[in-house]
Amino acid sequence: ERLSTVVALKNTVMKALYESRESFDAVAITDEYTAFGEQLRPFVCDTAELLHDRLKAGQRALLEGAQGSLLDLDHGTYPFVTSSSAGVGGAASGAGVSPRAINSIVGVVKAYTSRVGSGPFPTEEKGSIGETIRQRGHEFGTTTGRPRRCGWFDAVAVGHAVMTAQPTHLAVMHLDTLSGFDELRICVGYRKAGATLNRLPADAYLLADVEPVYETLPGWTEDLTRCRNIEELPANARRYLDALSRRLGAPIAIIGVGPSREQTILCGLSK
């Protein structure tokens, strides 16, 4: 009965907006989605209880945080944020477990920095460098195909994420994307009105008006996609990783050198 009432209202609106739009049928919708519900019925449960039962049995669980740390409603670059907690705390509350149940935190970052949509991005490269990173890294929206904004690694912004998440390890992905650059840059501070800022400002509009301060490192030309352990990486690639780890204050345990599972180097996590 409620569905019939809602469908009647929606049909009135749709007819006013689109004359040729076919009307919704409440009975057909009920039959279709009731069938979907029956398929899903075996998988529906109290997931918090299921998770706790598995943890009590000594099993392990992997929680994946939503989106990126700087999109966090409370600790992101407001107002250019999402509507939820995208940090470690959000993963715990969303799963229904205490933060005390989490014994390791892997912070996932790219070897460069990217951003989707509007918002401050001090290290964005709008010329050939940004386009090269975009093409090599296939930085386009999966659904929309919208080009992502790309630039050099921002250790200040990522450092803020590290401060709020306190990861036990880091996973640096897309290292292979940076092959071929003569030199690489890491943003280690922001310059504003003659002063240098070493932390992410709380004001997103201030962040949009800063100049990045860079540390420059030598690049490499070797193809990394066939590397399967850290010793096979070029010396300059290892120096770059060391610089990121040093700046962020966390060890790197996972390195991505390509899109396939085999192109993931584990160098600090138990399998």
Secondary structure, 3 states (H helix, E strand, C coil): CHHHHHHHHHHHHHHHHCCCCCCCCHHHHHHHHHHHHHHHHHHCCCHHHHHHHHHHCCCCCCCCCCCCHHHCCCCCCCCCCCCCCCCHHHHHHHHCCCHHHCCCCEEEEECCEEECCCCCCCCECCCHHHHHHHHHCCCECCCCCCECEEECEEHHHHHHHHHHHCCCEEEEECHHHHCCCCEEEEEEEEEECCEEECCCCCCHHHHCCCEEEEEEEECCCCCCCCCCCHHHCCHHHHHHHHHHHHHHCCCEEEEECCCCHHHEEECCCCC
